[in-house]
Amino acid sequence: MSEKLEQYKERVAGARENGGLSEDVQTLLSDMLEELAELSRSNKALRKVILKNGQGSAMSTRLRDALYE
């Protein structure tokens, strides 16, 4: 995702240089890119937590229930 984010930043910077964006649009795009970066970071952290939690309970529910019977 970081590669895609960098591409977006480059495209926005290119549009700014060409003068094709109003001040409001530049602010909006900047805010959106910051939010996208934060969501990407949060998504990565959540994936790590899910993977970490998933490793502890490798036994399936059916198998666990069968063993406890």
C-alpha positions in Angstrom: 0.0 0.0 0.0 2.8 2.4 0.7 3.9 2.1 -2.9 0.4 3.1 -4.0 0.3 5.9 -1.5 3.6 7.3 -2.8 2.2 7.2 -6.4 -0.8 9.2 -5.2 1.5 11.7 -3.5 3.5 12.1 -6.7 0.4 12.6 -8.8 -0.9 15.3 -6.4 2.4 17.0 -6.4 2.5 17.0 -10.2 -1.0 18.4 -10.4 0.0 21.2 -7.9 3.0 22.1 -10.1 0.9 22.4 -13.1 -1.4 24.8 -11.3 -4.5 22.7 -12.1 -5.7 22.6 -8.6 -7.5 25.2 -6.5 -6.4 25.9 -3.0 -9.5 24.1 -1.6 -8.8 21.0 -3.7 -5.2 21.0 -2.7 -6.2 21.1 1.0 -8.7 18.3 0.5 -6.3 16.1 -1.3 -3.6 16.7 1.3 -6.1 15.7 4.1 -7.2 12.7 2.2 -3.6 11.5 1.7 -2.9 11.9 5.4 -6.0 9.9 6.3 -5.1 7.2 3.8 -1.6 6.9 5.3 -3.1 6.7 8.8 -5.6 4.0 7.7 -2.9 2.1 6.0 -0.8 2.1 9.2 -3.8 1.1 11.3 -4.7 -1.7 8.9 -1.1 -3.0 9.1 -1.2 -3.0 12.9 -4.6 -4.8 13.0 -3.3 -7.5 10.6 -0.4 -8.1 12.9 -2.7 -8.5 15.9 -5.0 -10.8 14.0 -2.1 -13.0 12.9 -0.6 -13.0 16.4 -4.0 -14.1 17.9 -4.6 -16.6 15.3 -1.4 -18.5 16.0 -2.3 -19.2 19.6 -5.5 -21.0 18.7 -4.5 -23.2 15.9 -6.8 -26.0 17.0 -10.2 -25.9 15.3 -13.3 -25.6 17.3 -14.6 -29.0 16.2 -11.4 -30.7 17.2 -11.3 -28.9 20.6 -14.9 -29.9 21.3 -14.2 -33.5 20.3 -11.2 -33.6 22.6 -13.1 -32.2 25.6 -15.9 -34.8 25.2 
